[in-house]
């Protein structure tokens, strides 16, 4: 499953703080702005790598920006 996390970052005394606003179980993956277009493309490409390439190639397979836990 793919979840979308929305954060708000605001300045605090000395360093920024991040606040979790919401978690979406079905995040929008459309090219709605010039900012989201490359991000959505990268998420889609890397998701295919995790779902298809990783099971076939095993450990050491390029999975893009994903980090195994």
C-alpha positions as CSV (number, residue, x, y, z in Angstrom):
1,X,0.0,0.0,0.0
2,X,1.1,3.6,-0.6
3,X,0.2,6.2,2.0
4,X,0.5,10.0,1.6
5,X,1.7,12.0,4.6
6,X,1.0,15.8,4.8
7,X,3.3,17.8,7.0
8,X,3.4,21.5,8.0
9,X,6.8,22.9,8.7
10,X,7.0,26.1,10.8
11,X,9.8,28.0,12.5
12,X,10.3,27.5,16.2
13,X,12.8,28.9,18.6
14,X,16.0,28.1,16.8
15,X,15.0,25.3,14.5
16,X,12.0,24.4,12.3
17,X,9.4,21.9,13.6
18,X,7.4,19.5,11.5
19,X,3.7,18.8,12.3
20,X,1.9,15.8,10.8
21,X,-1.4,17.1,9.4
22,X,-2.9,13.9,8.0
23,X,-2.3,10.5,6.5
24,X,-4.0,9.6,3.2
25,X,-4.6,5.9,2.4
26,X,-5.3,6.9,-1.3
27,X,-3.0,9.9,-2.1
28,X,-3.6,11.9,-5.2
29,X,-1.0,10.9,-7.8
30,X,-1.9,13.4,-10.6
31,X,0.3,16.0,-12.2
32,X,-1.5,18.9,-10.7
33,X,1.3,21.4,-10.4
34,X,4.8,21.9,-11.8
35,X,6.2,20.8,-8.4
36,X,4.2,17.6,-8.1
37,X,4.8,16.4,-11.6
38,X,8.4,15.2,-11.2
39,X,7.7,14.0,-7.7
40,X,4.7,11.8,-8.8
41,X,6.7,10.4,-11.7
42,X,9.6,9.5,-9.4
43,X,7.2,7.8,-6.9
44,X,5.6,5.8,-9.7
45,X,8.9,4.7,-11.2
46,X,10.4,3.7,-7.8
47,X,7.2,1.9,-6.7
48,X,7.5,-0.3,-9.8
49,X,11.1,-1.0,-8.9
50,X,10.0,-2.2,-5.4
51,X,7.1,-4.2,-6.6
52,X,8.6,-5.9,-9.7
53,X,12.4,-5.6,-9.7
54,X,13.1,-6.2,-6.0
55,X,11.4,-9.6,-5.8
56,X,13.2,-10.8,-8.9
57,X,16.6,-9.2,-8.2
58,X,16.8,-9.6,-4.5
59,X,19.1,-7.6,-2.2
60,X,21.2,-5.0,-3.9
61,X,18.5,-4.1,-6.5
62,X,18.1,-0.4,-7.3
63,X,14.9,0.7,-5.6
64,X,15.3,4.4,-6.2
65,X,14.6,6.6,-3.3
66,X,12.9,3.9,-1.2
67,X,14.7,2.8,2.0
68,X,14.1,-0.7,3.2
69,X,13.1,-1.0,6.9
